[in-house]
Amino acid sequence: MAAARPHHRAPPGRVPTSYWAVPEPPDCPSKANSGRSRAVLSQAQTREVIIALDRTISDIEMRLAAARAAQMRNQGVSPSDSAADQGNMRPRLLFVMGIMTTFDNRRRRDSIRKTWMPQGERLRMLEKDKGIVTRFVIGRSANPGPDSEVERAMDAEEKEYNDILRLNHVEGQDGLPLKIQMFLSSALSTWDADFYVKVDDDVHVNIDYSFLFRSDNEDNEFCILLFTNYKDSESKYYEPDHWKFGTAGNNYFRHATRQLYAITRDLATYISANKHILHKYTNEDVSFGSWLIGLDVEHVDERSLCCGIPPDCEWKAQAGNPCGASFDWNCSGVCNPAERMEETKTQQLSCRCLGSWSYTFLPSDAVHLHELEGKFEQSYGIVKVLHRVWRILEM
């Protein structure tokens, strides 16, 4: 007959100090190996734990940034983004434009500086008076340090022009989708803007042409296009995940063309906060479209933002549909941009033409259109387009 289990009465505030030992099944690993098993399990879970912590930190940062932004909106001001303005307050920016570039594209950057991107005092006045920030966006080299010739050259260029946003990201690693996410995170933490714009460094932007917006919404032309997904492993656009889009002959979902697009602050915050779990396809524009396809957002297709260089833009300008940036469709940018950017500027001025813009906006974004009308009426061409977009969303 089994012995009765003794009852232990613990003094107040204490717990029992002796327990019945539970026999281990025969197939249980020995205690000598249990510590090693736990160690192996811990090593296997380390990456998942780190990712989970990063997500938690990102969520906290997002909530903190949202709380700060809400407080600033109530006060009608936002923190300054420049060292000269530290400690001062100024109105919220209209948009931040990031020009994606690489270490090898110094000539492209110089051609943009000579054509459509203001420099020196004009760049500061554009930010101060119009609330428009433009920066070249580039990461770090794979071998940073004082002995890196690439880093020294980039530091010197940054010091000379003060128009570069450096990312804590190895340039070329994990592709452009990750770079876009890093840009949005960095821009959100640096500037408080209504819109965040991405543009390639081979696109000519007519940022200083104030054209009239049209109040009607004729969607018979689209900047959001449909592309075939690439299954050919030899193609530079090869998509390893092509099987996710169906059988042979299927296309990608409709998404914004990569040359230039803009999103609202809310969408930029969403992408930044969830960058660890948003899937990155080979192509940046496909990745960007996939991040938004499941969200309740408003996709605005603007026909006046779907132009090429002359003669494509000429008939649109004559029809009253002026544009604001330009590129060659067959090159997905200005062909040979380092040499042809000045020529493109001259051609664009002749027909007031812009390239392909695609906008994706969150209707719930807290932007008071009427409070911004004064700024829009005095601002640049891009802002005129944004004004029209908000008019469409109000309908």
Buried (B, 14 or more C-beta within 10 A) or exposed (E): EEEEEEEEEEEEEEEEEEEEEEEEEEEEEEEEEEEEEEEEEEEEEEEEEEEEEEBEEBEEBBEEBBEEBEEBBEEEBBBBBBEEBEEEEBBBBBBBBBBBBBBEBBEBBBBBBEBBBBEEEEBBEBBBEBBBBBBBBBBBBEEEEEEBEBBEEBBEBBEEBBBBBBBEBBBEEEBBBBBBBBBBBBBBEBBBBBBBBBBBBBBBBBBBBBBEBBEEBEEEBBBBBEBEBBBEEEEEEBBEEBEEBEEEEEEBEBBBBBBBBBBBBBBBBBBBBBBEEBEBBBBBBBBBBBBBEEEEBBBBBBBBBBBBBBEBBBEBBEEEBBBBBBBBBEEBBBBEBBEBBEBBBEBBEEBBBBBBBBBBBBEEBEBEEEEBEEBBEEBBBBBBBBBBBBBBBEE
